[in-house]
Each structure stands twice: as structure tokens, then as C-alpha cells.
Amino acid sequence: MNPDASVLALATIEVDLAPIAEGQEITLKWRGNPVFIRHRTTKEIELAKSVKMEELKDPIARSANVKEGEPATDENRVVGSKENFLVMMGVCTHLGCVPFGNQGDYGVVEGHATSGGWFCPCHGSHYDTAGRIRRGPAPENLFVPKYEYLSDTKILIG
């Protein structure tokens, strides 16, 4: 009744963060779903930390790495005080669409470009630089899966 090796291989995924440049986001597939990993800039982190909890549509962290029901502070959405990397499931909590990165009304605006926020064009949900729902029909923040740092540049998701 134990799962075979192919099933176990899908249970976790190891990711090297070293090639991800500051301000860059990658999308990978884990358990059949997209996972966003963003190397946030200092401005994106500062913006996320400046948000008051009462401004959030969903005040719960939605992170498998903290106790259930913890507040959606930026610190509760990252692991091990490594705030420059944000790891989240890339699935909109409204109807399961995949939001676009570096878009939406809650990122850092530099010139005419936005960095760090996410926007789901299907129904207009906007997420901030910590992946928290700020506007639109999505009821919850983007989920942060269980992950841990194996080294300064490698994580294990799952």
C-alpha cells in the first residue's frame, strides 16, 4: 500500500534559487500546479511590510509554514526570515486561474512598469508584493506551500 517511486518523486521538489536575479520571478510545476518563486527587490519588501493588517481583504497568512490562523504579515508569508524570496502557489483563489506577475495595482511602480504584484485577468483579482489579495473577487491570499531551506540558495518544497 506504499506509493511507488514516481509518486514519491512528485511529493517534493528541490529548487536552486541562485540563478534567480533580483526582481525576477520563475514559475515551476509541482504536484500539477504552478508555483511562483520571486526574488523580491528591497522596494517590494518594504511595500509589503508597510501594509496595515486592517487594509487586507484576507488577514490570514495562508501559509503551511506557520500556525493556522496566523496574520498575513509579510514575515508570515516567507520562511526563515529570508524575505527576499517569496514562494507561493500560482493559483488564483477565486476560480483557479493563473495570475500574471509584475502586474496589478499593488506592486511597485517604476516609470510605467509595475514590479512584484500579481493580477488575475479572468475576473480582476489584484495581489500585492506578498501575494495577498487586495482587490477583486478572490477570497483568499495566494497559498504558501510547505518549504524549507536546505542551504542559503536551495529550498525543498513539499
N, C-alpha and C positions, 0 to 999 in steps of 0.2 A: 504493500500500500504506500510505499515511499515514492516520491516523484523521481523521474529519471533525470539524467544529467542535463538534458536540453531544457527541462523546466527549471531546474536549479540555476542554470546559467542566466535565465531571464529574471531571476529574483533580485539580483544586484547588478550594478554596473559601476565600473571604476572609470573615473574621468580625470585626465590630466588638465589642470587649469592653466598651466604655464603658457601655452600658446594663445590664450585669450587676452587680447590687448585691452587696456583700459578704455571703457566706452563701447566695447564690442559685446555682442550677445551671440551665443550659439544655441541651436536647437538640436536636441538629440532625441532618440526614441527609446523609451523604457516602458516595459510592460504594455506595449502597443499604444502608448500615448506620448505626445511631445513633452519634453522637459526644457525649460528655458534656463540657461545659465548666463547671467550678465555680470561682467566685470564693471561695477559701477564707478563713476567718477566721484571726486570729492563733492562736487556740487549736487549730484544726485543723492548722495548720502545725507548731506546737510538738509536738502529739501525734505527727504523722508523723515528725518529726525525732528524737523520743525513743525510737523503736523500735530495738532491737538487731537486727542482721542475723541473728543465730542464732535469733531468735524467728520469723522469716519462713518460711512454707511454701515459697515460691519466692524464693530470694535473688537472682535475676537481674532487672535493670531492665525488660526487655521494652519498650524504648523505641527507636524508629527514630532518635532524636536523639543517641544515644551509641553508642560502640563495642559490638558484640555481646558479651555476657557480662559487661558491667559490673554492679556490685552494685546492688541495688534500694534505694539510699538515696533519700531524698526529693529531694535535689538532682539525681539522675539521672532523676527522673520529671517534671521541669519543664525549661523551656528558658530560657536566658539569665539565670539567677538570678532570674527573675520567679516567685517561689514562690507568689504569691497566686493565680495561675491554673493550674489543672490541666486538661489536655486529654487525654481517653482515649477509646478505642473503647468504646461501651456494650454490649459483647457478653461475656457470661459465658464464661469459658474452659472450662467443663465441657461444656455442650451447646448453647451459642449463645443462651441466653435473654437477656433484658434485665433487669439488676439494678435495683432501686429505690434511689434516692438518699435520703440522710438517714435511713437505717435500718441495722440490723445492730448487732453487738456491739462494733464497733471505731471508733465515731465519738466525738464529744464529747457527753457527756450534760449537758444543761442543763435542770433541772427534770425533766420527764417526757419530754422530746423529745431525740432524737439528731440531731446535725448532722454532715455530712461523710462518713460511711461509706456503704457500699452493701451491699445484701442481695439475693441471688437466691432468691426463694421457691420456685422449682421443685424445688431439691434442697438448699437450705440453705447456700449459699456466702456467706461474710461477707468483705467487703473493707474495708480501713481508709481513713483520710483521704488516703492517697496512691494508692489503688486497688490495693493489694497484697493478695493472697489471704491470709487469716489462718486461716480455718476452713471446712471443708466439702469437697466432692468436687472443686471446681475445681482443676486442676493448676498454673495459672499466674496471674500478675498480669494485670490488665486492660492491654491493649496501648496504648502511647502512640504515636500516628502521627507521621510527619514533619511538623513545622510550624516556622514562623519568624515572628518579629515584624517587621512592616512599619513599625510605629510603636509608641508606648507603649500604644496602645489597639486596634491592628489586627493580626491574625495571618493567615497564609496556611497552610492545611492542605493537605498533598499535595506 
